[in-house]
Amino acid sequence: MRSFILAIALSFAAFAAPAHAKLKVVATVTDLGSIASAVGGDLVTVETLSRSTQDPHFADAKPSLVLALARADLLVLNGMEMELGWLPVMLTGSRNAKVQRGEPGYLDCSTLIAPREVPLQKLDRSMGDIHPGGNPHYTKDPRNAALIARGLAERLGQLDHDHRAQYAANAARFQQALQAKMAEWTKLLAPFKGQPVVTYHKSWIYFVDFAGLQEVAFVEPKPGIPPNPAHVANVLNVIRSRGVKAILQEQWYPAATSELLSKNGGARLVRVPGMTPEGSDYLVYMDGVVRATAAAYQPTGGGDTK
């Protein structure tokens, strides 16, 4: 009887024990949100402040997003001034001390990777949209995703000490799956190593480096500056003279100029989502980017993935 009563008491105690409160993670972009979901697993909820269909330089500071920040335990941001036009005002409006710069709940993922194209000269607006800390589009290199996963596991474990081992295990599983896909992608892209490529915006250096391609021209004359006829003519000349087979472009940029260059220069337009689409995940997204790029270099492939 005594053991029966004890069992009943324990069952009631277990029922009454509060469930683990999930950490609320807010990511500025969907690539980071996807990686955070993989590392956090069932221990976190993840919201993103920008959509995969919009250029994250120009996200909308909506009241609902400020509210998400107000409730957040961890802010995961791209950094390198990618969100400079909208995140600071949202952070101020959130009045959440936990996610302010310098606090454990603030993770700038650009501190986890080696930046590319860090300018050495003094910058001014005539140079276009140049970031003083380097090119901010680092999630297009899957090798950086492995570093981000490790950094996220460490920070989540710092905020939720009791589950450090689980975050580390989740990150390890993500990295293992990523390593397998990178081996597959490297093999797929190997025949095209050193091939010239044109990109629309100066946002592909990390992917081009991973893929082993050679970036020879940009559709934009300067980052963020719309192409003019003289510049388009120069890019077309490069495409023809260098035998460029592919133009890489995010879907959030207008397609008309790139389509014109593709039609007249013979390069295939690879137009893909700029970030991991909602409802998908980072590995699936990057697999699509790699396969669309490889298809553009195949003799009978088609590269336009609108």
N, C-alpha and C positions, 0 to 999 in steps of 0.2 A: 504493500500500500504506500509506504513511504517513497519508494522508487517511482511509483506511478504519479504521485503528487509532484515529485521533483521534475518528472518529464513534462507534466502539464505546465508547471511554472516556467520551465525553460522555453517551452513552445510559445507561451504568451510573451515572454521576454523578447524572444526573437522577433515575434510579430510586431511588438511595440517599438523595437529598436529603429531609430531613424535610418532611412536608406542613405547611401552615400550621395551627397549633393554633387551633381556634375559640375565641373568647371565650365564656365561660360567663356568661350574663345571667340573673339571677333577678328577676322582677317580682312585686310584692305582689298585683296584681290583673290580671285577664285583659285589660282594655282596654289597659293599658300593655304587657302581654306581647305583644299583637297588634301594636301600633305598633312595639315593639322588634324583632319578627320582620321587619316590613316594612323597617325601616331597616337592620338587621344583615344580612339576607339569608343567603347561604350562609356568611358569615364568623362567625356566632354560633350558639349553641344557647340556647334560651329555656325556662325553667321558671317556673311561677307558684306562689305560696304559698297562694292562695285559689282556690276554684272559683267559677264564674259563678253557681251556684245558691245561694251562701251570702252573707249580709251580711258584707262585709269588715271591719266593726267587730269581728266575733266569729269570726275564723278560728281553726282549731286549730293549736297549736304542736306539730306532730308531729315525732318524731325524724328522719323521712325528709326533712322540710323543713329542719330544722336542718343536716342533711348537705348538702343542696343549697346552702345559704348558705355552708357551710364550703368548698365547691369553687368558689364564684362569683368571677368577675373584676369583675362590676358588679351592684350592687343598684339596681333602679329601683323607687322607692316613690311612693305617692300623696301621703303627707304630710298636713299639717293635722290630725294626730292621728288619722287614719282607722285606722291600724294600732296605735295606742297600747296596746291591751289585749293584744297578742300579739307584735309584732315585736321590741321591746327585749329580751325574754328569749331570743328566738331568735338575735338578733345576738350577745348575750353567749355563748350556748352554742356558736355557730359557731366562735369563737376565730379568726376570719378577719380579720386586721388590714386587709386591702384594702378591705373593704366597710363599715367603721365610719364613723360620721358625721365629716365633715371630710376624708375621704380621696377620691381620684379615683374609686374604685370605689363611691361612694355618691352616687346622684343622686335628690334629692327633686324630683319633677316639679312640685310646687306652686310652686316657685320660678321656673318658666318661664311662668306664666300670671298674669293679674290676678285676684285672689280676689274673690268676691262675698260679701255679707252678713258682713263683718267686724264683730263686736260692738264697740260703743263703751263699753258699760257693764260694770261688774264682774259676772262670772259666778258663779252658784252652781247646785247640783244641782236646785233647785226649777224652774229654767228648762228642764230637759230636757237632751237631748244636743246642747248647743251647743258649737261648736269655736271656741276663741279666735282662731285664725288665719283664720277665714272658713269658708264652706261648702266641704266637701272633694269634692263630687261634680262636679268641673269637667270630667271627660271626657265628660259628656253634651252639651257644646257642641263641635261638630266644629271650630270655629275654634281651640279650644285644642289639638286633636289636631295641627294644623299646627305650632304652637309647640313641642309636645312632640317631634315628629319632628325638628325642627331642633336642639333641645337634645340629643336622643339622638345624632344624627349627630356633633355636636361632641364629646360625651364619649367615644363609641366611637373617634373619630379620635384623641383624646388618649391613649386606652389602647392603640390599635393604629395607630401613626403611619403605617405603611406603606400602610394601606388607607383613609386619610382621604378620598381622592377618591371611592372606591367608596361609603362611607357617605353622603357628601354627595349623590352621584347617586341612591342609593336613597331618601333622604329627599325629594329633589326629585321623583322619580317618584310617591312616596306623596302629596306635597302637590298635585301636578298632578291626580291621580285624585280626591283629596279636594275640590279646588276645583270640578271638574266635577260631582261629586255634590252639593256645597253649592248650586251654581246650580240644579240640578234640584230639590233639596229646598225651596229658597226659593220657586221658582215654584209648587210643589205646595202649600205652606202659605200662600201670599200671600192667597188668598180668605178666610182665617180670621184674619187679623191683627186683634189687639185683642179677640178672643173670650175670654170667661172660661173658666177651667179650675180644677178641684179636683185636688189631689195628695194622695197618702196620707202620705208622709213629706216632710220639708223637704229634698228632695234633687233637685228639678227646676228650680231657679232658672236654671241655665245653659242647659238645653234650652228652657225657657219663653222666655227672653230671645232665643235664636236663632230660635225659631219665631214670635216676635211675639205670643204669647198673654199673657193677664192672669191671674195666679194670685190667686184670690179666697178660698180656704179650704183647710184641711188636714184630712184624716180624723183624724190624730192631734192631740189638743189641744195637745201640746208634743212636740218631736222625741223619739222613743223611748218616749213614754208612750201606753199603749193607750187607744183611744177609750172614753169612758163614754157612757151613754144621753143625758145632757143635751147633751153636745157633739155627738153624732150628730144630735140633733134640730136643733141650730143649723146644722150643715152642710147638712142636708136643706132647711132654710128658705132658705139661700143658693142652693142648686142651683135651687130652684123660682123664687125671686124674680129671680135673675140669668139664668135660662135657660141654665144650664151644660149643655154638650153632652158633656163628657168628664171622666173621672176617670183620672188617670195614676198607675200603681202598679207597683213592681217585684214580680216573682213570688216573691221570697223573703219577702214580708210576707203575713200571712193575708188571705184574700179576703172573708171573710163580711161584714164591715161595709161594705166598698165595694160588694159585690153587693147588699146591702140598700138602700144609697143609690141605686144604679143603678136598681133595680127600682121604688123609690118616687118617685124624683126625675126619672127619664127620661134621665139622663146615661148615656152608654155607658162601660163600664169598659175602659180600655186597660191591660191587664196584661201587661207585657213582661219579658224577662230584665233583671236589674239591671246586668249586664256582658256583654261579648262572650262568647257561648257557646264552649266548647271545640270545636275543629274548624271554627270559623267565623273571620271576621276583622272588624275594627272597622268597616269601610265597610259590609259586609253587615249587621252588627248595627244600625248607626245608620239604614240604609235601612229596616229593618224597623220601628224605633221611629217614624220620620217617617211612614211609610205607614200604620201603625196609628193614629197620631194624626189624620192627615188623614181617614182613613176614618170616624172617630168624628164628624166634623163634616159629613160628607156626608149628605144627606137620607135616603138608603137604605143608607148604609154600616153596617158592623158593626165595633165597636172592640175586642171582647174577643179577645185573642190568647193565651189560656192555653196 
